[in-house]
């Protein structure tokens, strides 16, 4: 499992030319919040356009992100779908996580995803600096809804992040 926060600031390299394009500035999720749709790159100066890297063009991710360089990247203004997704986006990290019964489970500290960009779930912290319980994990299938103020979970039973990773075989 990979974490969205690890993508921010990572340099993106064009496979065809070996040239550094720009660092990741933002992550755009699909409308259903179950898939990473694109990465947004900061292309430089204050008034320059942000570039869009669609998830399927990513070849590899490690210390840097390598993208297929066979066609030029679009700007956010040129990619109407990504522009619309960003307009409708909800900031996930920092959102309260509560059960349908109203029990507070904590706040989202990160989003877990797989190699294909599918959102596996949310890392949850509870209390000051994660409290004594540490980081717990809310799988995507246990999410009833995501709104601008909270994520509604169908269960209060959360596993640790490590337990979830072990269940994935990692």
N, C-alpha and C positions, 0 to 999 in steps of 0.2 A: 504494500500500500504506500502511496505517495501522498504528500500533503501540499495543499495549495500555497500555503505561506512560503514554502521553499522555492516556488517559481518566481516570486517577486525579486526583481533586481538581477535575475540570471541573464547573462548575455545570450543573444540569439545569433547564430552563425549560418550563413548561406552555404549549403553543401556544394553548389555548382561553382562558386567562386572562392570559397574559404574566407570571405569577408564578414567581419562583424557587422550586424545590422543595427542592433540597439538592445538595451535591457528590457525585460518584461516590466510593465507598469501596472497592468490590470489583468484580471481573469474574467471572462464573460461566460456565464452559464446559459444553457439553452432555456427556453421558456418554462419547461417542466422542472428545472433545477436538478436534473438527473445526469447531465452530461456537460463537460466543458466544451463550449462551442468555439472559443477563440481566445488568443492571448493578444493583449494590446501592448504595443511597444512605444516607448517614448523616443521620438525620432530626432530629438535635439532641442533647438531653441524654443523660446517662450511661445512663439506664434506658429510653430511648425505643426503639421498634421500628425496625428498618431497613426501608426501602422497596424494592420490587422494580420495576425497569423492564425489561419483556421486550423483547428486541432488535427484534421487528417493530413496536413502538410508536414507535421512534425515527424522527423525520422528517428531521432533519439533525444534522450534527456539524461544528463549526468551533471558534470560541472558546468556545461553549457548546453543550450538547446540547439539542435541542428535541424534546419528546415530544408525541404526541397527548394532549390532555387531556380526551377525551370520557368517560372513566370513571376513578374514583379508583384510585390505586395500592394494590396489596396490600402487606401487610407480609410479611417472610420467614416468619413463623409461619402466615400465611394461605395462602401459596403452597407447598403441600406438595412439588411437584416441584423447585422451586428450593431449598427447605430440604434435600431429600435430596441434590441435586447438590452443595451446599456441604458436607454431611457427608462425602461420598465424595471431595471434591476433593483434588487434589495441588497443592502449590505448584510451579509450573513454573519461575519465574525462580530462578536459582541452582542448578538441577538440572545434574548432570554429564551430558554427552553423550558416549557411547562407541559404537564400532562393535560389531557382533556378534562381531568377532574380538578385541575387548578394547582397541582403540586409543582413547585419550582424545582427543576433539576439542575440548573446552572446556566452558564452562558457558553456560546460557541466560541472556541478558540482557534479552530482550524477545520478544514474540510478534507476528508480522505478520498482519494480517487485511484483508479487502476490504470494500467498502461494504455487502455483505449480511451481514457478521459472520462469514464463513467464514475459518477459520484457514488462512493460506497457508504458514506455517512458523515457524521459530524463529531469532532472531538469536543467534549464538554468539560468545562472546569466549574468547580463549585466553591464558593467562599473566597476569601482573600488568598490570592496567588495560587489558586487551585485547591486550597484547603488540605486536609489530611487524606482525603479520598483520592487525590491525584486526578489524572485525566481519565475520563470515562468516554465510552463511544456509543453513539446513537446511530444504528444502521439506518440507511435510507428507507428500508421497508417498514420501519417503525415511525415514520414521519407521516402524520395526518395532513398537515398543511404548514406552509411557510408564509409569513406575512411580514409587513414592515416593522412590527413590534415584537413578534415572537414566533418561535417554531412550536407547533403543537405535536407532542409525541403520543403515540398510542400505548406506551408502556413507561413505567418508572424503573424497570429492571434494565440497567445498563451494565455492560461488561467493561473491563479496563481496556485501554487501547492495545496493550500487549496481548490480552486474551483474544481480542478480535483478530489481531494479526496472526496469532497462532492458529485460529480457526481457518484463516485464509491459506495457511500453509507457508507463512513467511517467517 
